[in-house]
Amino acid sequence: MEKKIYLDNAATTKTKPEVVDAMLPYFSELYGNPSSVYEFATQNKKALDEARLTIANALGTESAEIYFTGGGTEADNWALIATAEAYQDKGKHIITSKIEHHAVLHTCEYLQKRGFEISYIDVDEYGIVKLDQLEKAIRPTTILISIMFANNEIGTIQPIKEIGEIAKRNKILFHTDAVQAFGQLDIDVDDLGIDMLSASAHKLNGPKGIGCLYIRKGIKIRSFIHGGAQERGRRAGTENVPFAVGFGKAVELAMTTMKERTKKETELREYLIKRVLAEVPYTRLNGHRSKRLPNNANFSFQFIEGESLLIMLDMNNICASSGSACTSGSLDPSHVLLSIGLPHEIAHGSLRLTLSEANTIEELDYTVDKIKEIVDKLRKMSPLYEDFVRRR
Ligand code: PLP
C-alpha cells in the first residue's frame, strides 16, 4: 500500500484540522498575554477560560479545579511530588501499580530517593490491579494512591470506582493518570472518587505539549513551577493560550463524537483481534478481553522479535509499536508485559496496534496480511522456532 497506515494512536494522534484552525488566530492576531489588563488581551483570558470550562465539563467538574500543564508527564510529576511534599507530615507512604507509565514510576523512584516509601501493587494476568493487595498495602502513613485509568500498552481499564472507594474509606488521596482514557471513556471525577487526574491533549487529537491536572478543591498541594501568579498561583509561567485553545477544541470534539467513534474503533479492534488470533499461530492477545480501551490491540507472537516485526511493518508503510523498551535505550521487555506474567522471550515478540476512527477494514486487512507474511518469515529464521518444529 502506497499510503501510510497509522496504527500507533496510543503514542500520539493526528491534530484535527478543526483544532489547528481554532489555535491559529492565537498565534497571529490574538497574541496578547492573558494576564494583561487591556481589552486586546482579555480575549486571550476569555479563550483560556472557555477551554478550561470545556475540559472541566468533560470531567464532570468545575473550571477552578483544572490546571493547565505542559502535558501528561508534568501533570503526573506535579500530582505525585507536590502531594508528597504537602502531606509528608501525615506520612511518607505512596501506593501505585507495577504497570504505570514511566511518568509515574520514575517519579516514584525520585521520591523513594528522598525518603518516601512506595508500594508497587501487582496486576493479574489481564493487567488489572489486585484490589485485595492494594487494601492490604494501606498503612496509617499512606498519603496517596496513584493508579492509572487505562494502560497505554495493553489497554486494560482499571476498576477506578472501586479504587476511589477504597481511597475514600481510608481517607487517602487518589490520583489517576487518565492520559490514555480521556476522550475514550466516560469520566466523572465525583462519581469515581478521583481527587487528582492527569490528561494530555495529544492523545485525543489535540496538540503535543499541553495537558492538565485536575485537583479537587480543598487539596492542599502547592505550586510545582514557581514564578508568577498564573493558574491561580499553582503553575507559574505565561499561559500557552493557542495550545490551551487547541486542547479545549480537541476535548469538545472528542466528547461530541465519543459514542460513535469508540463504537467504530471497537468494531475495528474486534475485527483485527479475531483475524490475527485465527490466522497467526502461536499468538496471544495481551490485556483484558473486554475491559480494554476501544482502540487497543496488543499481541505477542512466539519465536520472533517485536523490533524486527516493527521494522518490517515500517518498510510496508505501517506505523505500530512494540512492547519492548528499546526506544529508551534498554533491551529489556516492557515492564507491563512482564508484570502480567509473560516470560521474557514472549514479551519480546510483542506488537501494539492502536487504532483511530480513520482506519479502515482495508487497512487492517493489509496489515494482518503483512503481519502473517513477516511473522512467518521471521520464524523461518528463528533457531527457537526450528527447534520447536523439530520437537513437535
Ligand atoms: N501517561 C500515560 C499513560 C501515557 O500514555 C503518556 C504518554 O504516552 C503519558 C503519561 C505522558 O504524557 P505526555 O506525552 O503528554 O507527557
Residues whose N, C-alpha, C, O or C-beta is under 5 A from the ligand:
A	BS01	PLP	A10 A11 G71 G72 T73 E74 H101 A103 A150 N152 D177 V179 Q180 S200
